[in-house]
Amino acid sequence: MNVLLTYSAPPERASDAEVAADHQTLLQEPTLQRLLESLPEPAMILNPQRQVVLANQKLAALLNAEPEELLGSRPGEILNCIHSREGAGGCGTSKFCAQCGVARTICETQTTSTTRSRECSITCAREQGPAPLDLQVWASPLAASERFTVLAVRQKSPSIASEAGRSR
């Protein structure tokens, strides 16, 4: 049996088929889609494995991507965090992730079923070298199903649009 070492969040991921099924389930809820699009910040809905199963247009535009391109990725992976590929399980599993505000906020929300918010800074890979990205993040259980978590992100530092990750 292969066991993945993790320093923070569980390493398991849903399969592509499971992510696609969750995506289709959420698309069947037009009110949910409208609500996600009405949020003033880039936002995504995560499955229990912290993978994107639905993203709003603001997040996709910020990353110069289509929302469907983000499916199955974790937040640090789409933001191009330099630590997102260090742990065997990806974003949330390296030794640095134990202190990551994004990972901690998501995990606390998933553990307590309560809304959490935190200011944090992650280091992103950029063409000119690593650079800090300062964020305010909010995570909340999706009221219709505590199985999913809504994560909204407010960028507090210079634009990541041209440099954040399409290198998933």
N, CA, C and O of each residue as an XYZ file, in Angstrom:
672
protein
N       0.838     -1.181      0.000
C       0.000      0.000      0.000
C       0.882      1.243      0.000
O       1.793      1.355      0.820
N       0.620      2.178     -0.912
C       1.333      3.441     -0.964
C       0.713      4.416      0.014
O      -0.495      4.652     -0.011
N       1.542      4.981      0.875
C       1.088      5.987      1.819
C       1.822      7.275      1.497
O       3.051      7.294      1.434
N       1.080      8.346      1.293
C       1.688      9.635      1.011
C       1.891     10.393      2.318
O       0.972     10.511      3.128
N       3.114     10.907      2.516
C       3.425     11.719      3.680
C       2.876     13.118      3.459
O       3.062     13.704      2.393
N       2.211     13.643      4.451
C       1.685     15.011      4.347
C       1.946     15.736      5.659
O       1.904     15.140      6.735
N       2.214     17.019      5.551
C       2.490     17.833      6.728
C       1.279     18.628      7.169
O       1.283     19.211      8.253
N       0.250     18.660      6.352
C      -0.880     19.518      6.660
C      -2.185     18.811      6.337
O      -2.714     18.077      7.172
N      -2.702     19.019      5.152
C      -4.011     18.499      4.756
C      -3.888     17.100      4.137
O      -2.815     16.718      3.670
N      -4.974     16.349      4.137
C      -4.938     15.011      3.521
C      -4.561     15.091      2.038
O      -4.990     16.009      1.340
N      -3.759     14.130      1.554
C      -3.271     14.185      0.180
C      -4.231     13.651     -0.873
O      -4.052     13.915     -2.062
N      -5.246     12.904     -0.456
C      -6.129     12.246     -1.419
C      -6.810     13.248     -2.325
O      -7.119     14.372     -1.929
N      -7.038     12.806     -3.563
C      -7.744     13.609     -4.558
C      -8.905     12.797     -5.109
O      -8.852     11.569     -5.177
N      -9.944     13.503     -5.497
C     -11.048     12.861     -6.209
C     -10.569     12.585     -7.637
O      -9.712     13.296     -8.161
N     -11.117     11.575     -8.240
C     -10.765     11.253     -9.627
C     -11.341     12.310    -10.565
O     -12.219     13.081    -10.179
N     -10.847     12.339    -11.786
C     -11.397     13.270    -12.779
C     -12.891     13.036    -12.964
O     -13.656     13.985    -13.134
N     -13.304     11.778    -12.931
C     -14.725     11.455    -13.100
C     -15.547     11.990    -11.925
O     -16.654     12.492    -12.123
N     -15.017     11.887    -10.712
C     -15.728     12.398     -9.534
C     -15.811     13.927     -9.571
O     -16.842     14.501     -9.221
N     -14.738     14.580     -9.990
C     -14.751     16.043    -10.111
C     -15.791     16.459    -11.151
O     -16.566     17.390    -10.930
N     -15.798     15.760    -12.285
C     -16.767     16.077    -13.349
C     -18.198     15.861    -12.868
O     -19.087     16.648    -13.193
N     -18.424     14.805    -12.099
C     -19.775     14.529    -11.578
C     -20.203     15.626    -10.603
O     -21.345     16.083    -10.649
N     -19.293     16.051     -9.719
C     -19.607     17.146     -8.795
C     -19.896     18.426     -9.566
O     -20.831     19.155     -9.236
N     -19.103     18.699    -10.584
C     -19.295     19.888    -11.418
C     -20.690     19.875    -12.048
O     -21.402     20.878    -12.013
N     -21.070     18.747    -12.616
C     -22.386     18.631    -13.249
C     -23.508     18.776    -12.228
O     -24.531     19.397    -12.516
N     -23.329     18.214    -11.051
C     -24.335     18.341     -9.994
C     -24.546     19.805     -9.629
O     -25.682     20.255     -9.486
N     -23.458     20.542     -9.478
C     -23.563     21.955     -9.107
C     -24.136     22.799    -10.244
O     -24.835     23.781     -9.995
N     -23.846     22.424    -11.484
C     -24.407     23.146    -12.624
C     -25.920     22.995    -12.714
O     -26.590     23.816    -13.342
N     -26.459     21.960    -12.096
C     -27.904     21.734    -12.099
C     -28.643     22.682    -11.159
O     -29.873     22.697    -11.118
N     -27.886     23.465    -10.409
C     -28.463     24.417     -9.454
C     -28.252     25.839     -9.972
O     -27.265     26.475     -9.602
N     -29.149     26.361    -10.819
C     -28.941     27.698    -11.398
C     -28.838     28.811    -10.357
O     -28.128     29.794    -10.571
N     -29.526     28.669     -9.257
C     -29.432     29.690     -8.206
C     -28.030     29.720     -7.630
O     -27.502     30.792     -7.335
N     -27.432     28.571     -7.470
C     -26.074     28.488     -6.954
C     -25.095     29.159     -7.916
O     -24.202     29.890     -7.486
N     -25.259     28.915     -9.199
C     -24.400     29.547    -10.201
C     -24.540     31.067    -10.150
O     -23.538     31.781    -10.178
N     -25.773     31.565    -10.075
C     -25.997     33.009    -10.014
C     -25.392     33.602     -8.740
O     -24.808     34.685     -8.774
N     -25.527     32.909     -7.647
C     -24.958     33.369     -6.389
C     -23.436     33.450     -6.484
O     -22.841     34.445     -6.070
N     -22.809     32.419     -7.020
C     -21.355     32.406     -7.157
C     -20.888     33.558     -8.040
O     -19.888     34.209     -7.740
N     -21.611     33.809     -9.127
C     -21.258     34.906    -10.031
C     -21.526     36.264     -9.410
O     -20.886     37.245     -9.791
N     -22.451     36.352     -8.467
C     -22.774     37.642     -7.844
C     -21.769     38.055     -6.776
O     -21.764     39.211     -6.353
N     -20.935     37.149     -6.340
C     -19.942     37.502     -5.325
C     -18.998     38.562     -5.890
O     -18.625     38.494     -7.062
N     -18.610     39.533     -5.074
C     -17.756     40.605     -5.569
C     -16.299     40.199     -5.776
O     -15.514     40.969     -6.330
N     -15.942     39.019     -5.344
C     -14.552     38.555     -5.419
C     -14.444     37.287     -6.257
O     -15.436     36.587     -6.462
N     -13.235     36.990     -6.743
C     -13.016     35.682     -7.366
C     -13.350     34.593     -6.351
O     -12.964     34.675     -5.185
N     -14.066     33.581     -6.807
C     -14.511     32.540     -5.878
C     -14.591     31.193     -6.578
O     -14.680     31.100     -7.803
N     -14.555     30.162     -5.758
C     -14.627     28.790     -6.259
C     -15.344     27.933     -5.240
O     -15.428     28.279     -4.062
N     -15.859     26.811     -5.707
C     -16.429     25.808     -4.807
C     -15.497     24.612     -4.848
O     -15.117     24.129     -5.915
N     -15.137     24.143     -3.653
C     -14.195     23.038     -3.505
C     -14.903     21.791     -3.009
O     -15.869     21.869     -2.249
N     -14.416     20.645     -3.444
C     -14.914     19.374     -2.925
C     -14.196     19.062     -1.608
O     -13.345     19.847     -1.191
N     -14.503     17.954     -0.945
C     -13.834     17.656      0.328
C     -12.320     17.468      0.207
O     -11.601     17.569      1.202
N     -11.835     17.194     -1.007
C     -10.398     17.027     -1.244
C      -9.737     18.347     -1.643
O      -8.592     18.357     -2.095
N     -10.454     19.457     -1.478
C      -9.962     20.815     -1.741
C      -9.697     21.079     -3.219
O      -8.860     21.914     -3.560
N     -10.400     20.376     -4.089
C     -10.258     20.574     -5.525
C     -11.405     21.435     -6.046
O     -12.535     21.328     -5.571
N     -11.109     22.278     -7.015
C     -12.120     23.137     -7.616
C     -13.123     22.288     -8.390
O     -12.751     21.495     -9.254
N     -14.415     22.472     -8.060
C     -15.480     21.806     -8.818
C     -16.385     22.824     -9.510
O     -17.196     22.453    -10.358
N     -16.256     24.105     -9.156
C     -16.977     25.174     -9.832
C     -16.241     26.479     -9.525
O     -15.840     26.717     -8.386
N     -16.065     27.328    -10.555
C     -15.375     28.606    -10.376
C     -16.192     29.706    -11.031
O     -16.866     29.485    -12.037
N     -16.122     30.903    -10.441
C     -16.838     32.008    -11.074
C     -15.971     32.654    -12.155
O     -14.772     32.394    -12.255
N     -16.609     33.496    -12.956
C     -15.911     34.149    -14.062
C     -14.822     35.101    -13.564
O     -13.821     35.299    -14.252
N     -15.001     35.690    -12.385
C     -13.988     36.599    -11.843
C     -12.685     35.854    -11.574
O     -11.605     36.377    -11.848
N     -12.779     34.641    -11.043
C     -11.583     33.842    -10.804
C     -10.939     33.447    -12.134
O      -9.724     33.561    -12.296
N     -11.739     32.992    -13.066
C     -11.206     32.588    -14.367
C     -10.525     33.768    -15.058
O      -9.445     33.611    -15.627
N     -11.145     34.941    -15.014
C     -10.562     36.124    -15.651
C      -9.249     36.522    -14.980
O      -8.288     36.893    -15.654
N      -9.215     36.442    -13.656
C      -8.003     36.761    -12.913
C      -6.839     35.891    -13.362
O      -5.695     36.343    -13.423
N      -7.144     34.639    -13.675
C      -6.107     33.675    -14.039
C      -5.939     33.507    -15.545
O      -5.170     32.660    -16.000
N      -6.662     34.321    -16.316
C      -6.623     34.186    -17.781
C      -6.914     32.754    -18.210
O      -6.190     32.175    -19.020
N      -7.968     32.199    -17.663
C      -8.338     30.811    -17.937
C      -9.847     30.720    -18.119
O     -10.579     31.657    -17.801
N     -10.292     29.612    -18.621
C     -11.711     29.297    -18.647
C     -12.029     28.577    -17.340
O     -11.177     27.849    -16.831
N     -13.228     28.755    -16.777
C     -13.560     28.092    -15.507
C     -13.333     26.578    -15.538
O     -12.889     26.000    -14.546
N     -13.630     25.942    -16.655
C     -13.481     24.486    -16.750
C     -12.017     24.054    -16.667
O     -11.726     22.928    -16.266
N     -11.094     24.944    -17.044
C      -9.667     24.614    -16.973
C      -9.188     24.495    -15.519
O      -8.149     23.892    -15.252
N      -9.940     25.064    -14.598
C      -9.546     25.062    -13.187
C     -10.024     23.819    -12.446
O      -9.554     23.533    -11.345
N     -10.950     23.083    -13.039
C     -11.545     21.924    -12.369
C     -10.484     20.897    -11.986
O      -9.594     20.566    -12.770
N     -10.608     20.403    -10.750
C      -9.706     19.368    -10.268
C      -8.435     19.895     -9.641
O      -7.722     19.146     -8.974
N      -8.132     21.179     -9.841
C      -6.934     21.778     -9.256
C      -7.237     22.263     -7.846
O      -8.391     22.482     -7.480
N      -6.195     22.423     -7.079
C      -6.326     22.990     -5.744
C      -5.918     24.459     -5.789
O      -5.213     24.874     -6.710
N      -6.356     25.260     -4.797
C      -6.096     26.701     -4.852
C      -4.632     27.076     -5.070
O      -4.344     27.934     -5.904
N      -3.712     26.467     -4.356
C      -2.295     26.803     -4.529
C      -1.776     26.470     -5.912
O      -0.858     27.118     -6.415
N      -2.361     25.472     -6.515
C      -1.938     25.093     -7.865
C      -2.392     26.125     -8.888
O      -1.634     26.464     -9.797
N      -3.612     26.628     -8.756
C      -4.078     27.613     -9.732
C      -3.440     28.980     -9.502
O      -3.344     29.782    -10.431
N      -3.002     29.254     -8.264
C      -2.322     30.514     -7.965
C      -0.810     30.407     -8.191
O      -0.086     31.392     -8.043
N      -0.347     29.233     -8.543
C       1.060     28.979     -8.850
C       1.963     29.145     -7.629
O       3.081     29.647     -7.741
N       1.475     28.721     -6.466
C       2.264     28.739     -5.235
C       3.504     27.861     -5.433
O       3.413     26.758     -5.972
N       4.657     28.362     -4.992
C       5.895     27.617     -5.194
C       5.931     26.314     -4.401
O       6.727     25.428     -4.712
N       5.090     26.186     -3.389
C       5.089     24.978     -2.565
C       4.018     23.971     -2.980
O       3.951     22.874     -2.425
N       3.182     24.336     -3.948
C       2.030     23.495     -4.286
C       2.401     22.153     -4.899
O       1.556     21.260     -4.975
N       3.627     21.993     -5.333
C       4.039     20.726     -5.938
C       5.134     20.022     -5.133
O       5.709     19.032     -5.586
N       5.416     20.543     -3.935
C       6.478     19.951     -3.120
C       6.033     18.697     -2.387
O       6.804     17.747     -2.256
N       4.796     18.686     -1.907
C       4.285     17.515     -1.223
C       3.795     16.490     -2.231
O       3.349     16.846     -3.322
N       3.878     15.237     -1.869
C       3.463     14.166     -2.788
C       1.998     14.286     -3.186
O       1.611     13.832     -4.264
N       1.175     14.894     -2.328
C      -0.244     15.050     -2.629
C      -0.597     16.392     -3.234
O      -1.777     16.677     -3.439
N       0.398     17.233     -3.527
C       0.126     18.536     -4.130
C      -0.188     19.592     -3.093
O       0.205     19.483     -1.932
N      -0.903     20.619     -3.531
C      -1.238     21.759     -2.680
C      -1.864     21.293     -1.359
O      -2.782     20.474     -1.332
N      -1.331     21.844     -0.280
C      -1.857     21.533      1.047
C      -1.088     20.450      1.775
O      -1.423     20.134      2.916
N      -0.057     19.863      1.150
C       0.590     18.701      1.764
C       2.077     18.871      2.051
O       2.689     17.965      2.616
N       2.685     20.009      1.680
C       4.113     20.190      1.966
C       4.291     20.708      3.395
O       3.319     21.068      4.060
N       5.536     20.740      3.856
C       5.791     21.240      5.216
C       5.425     22.713      5.353
O       5.113     23.170      6.453
N       5.459     23.465      4.249
C       5.101     24.883      4.287
C       3.594     25.081      4.395
O       3.135     26.110      4.892
N       2.828     24.106      3.934
C       1.368     24.230      3.909
C       0.753     24.257      5.308
O      -0.359     24.753      5.490
N       1.476     23.724      6.293
C       0.960     23.734      7.663
C       0.781     25.163      8.165
O      -0.023     25.403      9.066
N       1.523     26.121      7.591
C       1.419     27.525      7.969
C       0.656     28.359      6.954
O       0.450     29.553      7.172
N       0.230     27.756      5.848
C      -0.436     28.496      4.771
C      -1.834     28.931      5.206
O      -2.645     28.113      5.641
N      -2.098     30.217      5.081
C      -3.401     30.740      5.463
C      -4.537     30.213      4.616
O      -5.640     30.001      5.120
N      -4.287     29.997      3.334
C      -5.329     29.467      2.460
C      -5.685     28.044      2.890
O      -6.856     27.731      3.108
N      -4.677     27.189      3.009
C      -4.916     25.791      3.399
C      -5.551     25.707      4.786
O      -6.484     24.932      4.994
N      -5.055     26.492      5.726
C      -5.603     26.459      7.086
C      -7.059     26.904      7.115
O      -7.877     26.309      7.816
N      -7.385     27.947      6.357
C      -8.758     28.449      6.329
C      -9.707     27.401      5.772
O     -10.779     27.172      6.333
N      -9.322     26.764      4.674
C     -10.155     25.714      4.074
C     -10.325     24.554      5.039
O     -11.446     24.103      5.276
N      -9.222     24.066      5.601
C      -9.295     22.905      6.499
C     -10.100     23.200      7.758
O     -10.859     22.347      8.217
N      -9.947     24.395      8.322
C     -10.735     24.763      9.503
C     -12.222     24.786      9.176
O     -13.044     24.317      9.963
N     -12.566     25.332      8.013
C     -13.973     25.368      7.607
C     -14.505     23.956      7.411
O     -15.613     23.646      7.850
N     -13.735     23.103      6.764
C     -14.191     21.736      6.530
C     -14.306     20.953      7.837
O     -15.166     20.080      7.960
N     -13.458     21.251      8.802
C     -13.478     20.542     10.082
C     -14.589     21.026     11.004
O     -15.222     20.227     11.694
N     -14.825     22.341     11.013
C     -15.776     22.922     11.972
C     -17.140     23.246     11.376
O     -18.084     23.540     12.110
N     -17.250     23.195     10.055
C     -18.493     23.591      9.353
C     -18.891     25.022      9.694
O     -20.075     25.343      9.797
N     -17.881     25.878      9.867
C     -18.129     27.292     10.133
C     -17.359     28.143      9.122
O     -16.383     27.689      8.525
N     -17.811     29.369      8.943
C     -17.133     30.300      8.047
C     -15.863     30.799      8.724
O     -15.857     31.126      9.911
N     -14.794     30.849      7.948
C     -13.506     31.344      8.441
C     -12.953     32.367      7.468
O     -13.244     32.311      6.273
N     -12.154     33.307      7.972
C     -11.507     34.310      7.142
C     -10.107     34.547      7.683
O      -9.860     34.439      8.884
N      -9.199     34.872      6.777
C      -7.819     35.072      7.210
C      -7.071     35.883      6.157
O      -7.313     35.740      4.959
N      -6.163     36.734      6.618
C      -5.201     37.365      5.727
C      -4.014     36.430      5.625
O      -3.619     35.801      6.607
N      -3.451     36.342      4.439
C      -2.315     35.453      4.283
C      -1.454     35.908      3.120
O      -1.856     36.749      2.316
N      -0.276     35.340      3.048
C       0.643     35.619      1.961
C       1.197     34.293      1.472
O       1.649     33.468      2.266
N       1.159     34.094      0.173
C       1.780     32.908     -0.408
C       2.849     33.381     -1.381
O       2.787     34.500     -1.890
N       3.815     32.531     -1.633
C       4.874     32.858     -2.578
C       4.554     32.176     -3.891
O       4.421     30.954     -3.957
N       4.431     32.978     -4.932
C       4.050     32.470     -6.247
C       5.247     32.460     -7.187
O       6.105     33.342     -7.136
N       5.288     31.457     -8.037
C       6.304     31.408     -9.085
C       5.937     32.430    -10.152
O       4.804     32.450    -10.633
N       6.874     33.263    -10.516
C       6.677     34.292    -11.535
C       7.818     34.200    -12.534
O       8.858     33.608    -12.245
N       7.626     34.778    -13.689
C       8.680     34.761    -14.702
C       9.969     35.381    -14.168
O      11.056     34.890    -14.473
N       9.868     36.441    -13.384
C      11.048     37.116    -12.856
C      11.509     36.537    -11.526
O      12.423     37.085    -10.910
N      10.911     35.457    -11.071
C      11.296     34.812     -9.823
C      10.149     34.803     -8.827
O       9.104     35.403     -9.078
N      10.337     34.126     -7.694
C       9.277     34.043     -6.685
C       8.868     35.426     -6.184
O       9.702     36.316     -6.014
N       7.564     35.585     -5.952
C       7.039     36.861     -5.467
C       5.889     36.607     -4.504
O       5.119     35.666     -4.695
N       5.765     37.442     -3.464
C       4.661     37.262     -2.509
C       3.329     37.679     -3.121
O       3.262     38.598     -3.938
N       2.300     37.003     -2.719
C       0.934     37.353     -3.098
C       0.145     37.470     -1.802
O      -0.068     36.479     -1.104
N      -0.287     38.682     -1.486
C      -1.030     38.930     -0.256
C      -2.520     38.821     -0.543
O      -3.029     39.427     -1.485
N      -3.207     38.047      0.276
C      -4.617     37.745      0.055
C      -5.429     37.880      1.331
O      -4.906     37.761      2.439
N      -6.703     38.127      1.153
C      -7.717     37.921      2.186
C      -8.556     36.777      1.649
O      -9.031     36.844      0.515
N      -8.748     35.736      2.433
C      -9.541     34.595      1.973
C     -10.694     34.343      2.933
O     -10.574     34.550      4.140
N     -11.802     33.897      2.380
C     -12.979     33.506      3.140
C     -13.371     32.112      2.697
O     -13.413     31.820      1.502
N     -13.655     31.258      3.656
C     -14.153     29.918      3.342
C     -15.420     29.690      4.151
O     -15.511     30.065      5.320
N     -16.383     29.072      3.505
C     -17.664     28.828      4.155
C     -18.243     27.524      3.629
O     -18.139     27.239      2.436
N     -18.855     26.722      4.510
C     -19.523     25.527      3.996
C     -20.695     25.940      3.121
O     -21.405     26.896      3.433
N     -20.893     25.230      2.041
C     -22.031     25.503      1.167
C     -23.286     25.070      1.908
O     -23.426     23.900      2.266
N     -24.191     25.999      2.138
C     -25.367     25.740      2.965
C     -26.196     24.564      2.458
O     -26.741     23.800      3.254
N     -26.294     24.418      1.148
C     -27.117     23.344      0.587
C     -26.501     21.970      0.826
O     -27.208     20.963      0.862
N     -25.175     21.934      0.989
C     -24.478     20.666      1.175
C     -23.144     20.950      1.831
O     -22.244     21.491      1.187
N     -22.996     20.600      3.087
C     -21.738     20.861      3.780
C     -20.599     20.041      3.204
O     -19.468     20.129      3.681
N     -20.881     19.254      2.196
C     -19.849     18.487      1.500
C     -18.922     19.418      0.723
O     -17.758     19.084      0.498
N     -19.426     20.579      0.313
C     -18.651     21.520     -0.489
C     -18.300     22.755      0.332
O     -18.990     23.107      1.288
N     -17.200     23.406     -0.072
C     -16.740     24.621      0.590
C     -16.635     25.729     -0.447
O     -16.074     25.527     -1.524
N     -17.174     26.897     -0.122
C     -17.020     28.071     -0.979
C     -15.779     28.811     -0.497
O     -15.635     29.084      0.695
N     -14.882     29.134     -1.430
C     -13.674     29.889     -1.104
C     -13.635     31.137     -1.968
O     -13.652     31.054     -3.196
N     -13.583     32.303     -1.317
C     -13.462     33.587     -2.018
C     -12.105     34.180     -1.680
O     -11.588     34.008     -0.576
N     -11.534     34.886     -2.662
C     -10.177     35.399     -2.539
C     -10.155     36.870     -2.931
O     -10.640     37.237     -4.001
N      -9.600     37.706     -2.075
C      -9.389     39.115     -2.425
C      -7.883     39.342     -2.482
O      -7.159     39.084     -1.521
N      -7.449     39.814     -3.596
C      -6.044     40.089     -3.812
C      -5.677     41.413     -3.167
O      -6.325     42.428     -3.420
N      -4.636     41.410     -2.332
C      -4.220     42.633     -1.650
C      -2.906     43.166     -2.209
O      -2.505     44.287     -1.897
N      -2.230     42.357     -3.043
C      -0.957     42.768     -3.621
C      -1.116     42.940     -5.128
O      -2.203     42.696     -5.653
N      -0.072     43.351     -5.836
C      -0.195     43.595     -7.282
C      -0.780     42.413     -8.043
O      -0.756     41.274     -7.576
N      -1.301     42.709     -9.213
C      -2.055     41.754    -10.025
C      -1.314     40.454    -10.286
O      -0.121     40.440    -10.589
N      -2.058     39.365    -10.158
C      -1.520     38.057    -10.492
C      -2.016     37.606    -11.853
O      -1.626     36.538    -12.327
N      -2.860     38.390    -12.487
C      -3.531     37.956    -13.715
C      -2.560     37.508    -14.781
O      -2.805     36.497    -15.439
N      -1.478     38.213    -14.974
C      -0.580     37.852    -16.064
C       0.425     36.783    -15.669
O       1.114     36.234    -16.529
N       0.517     36.480    -14.377
C       1.595     35.593    -13.973
C       1.157     34.373    -13.188
O       1.945     33.440    -13.039
N      -0.057     34.339    -12.683
C      -0.486     33.192    -11.897
C      -0.795     32.049    -12.821
O      -0.879     32.189    -14.041
N      -0.957     30.942    -12.204
C      -0.788     29.676    -12.808
C      -1.715     29.111    -13.827
O      -2.863     28.783    -13.527
N      -1.249     28.999    -14.982
C      -1.859     28.077    -15.930
C      -0.910     26.910    -16.092
O      -1.038     26.119    -17.027
N       0.036     26.803    -15.187
C       1.034     25.732    -15.267
C       0.682     24.613    -14.308
O       1.525     24.170    -13.528
N      -0.546     24.159    -14.361
C      -1.000     23.106    -13.477
C      -0.497     21.778    -13.966
O      -0.774     20.749    -13.350
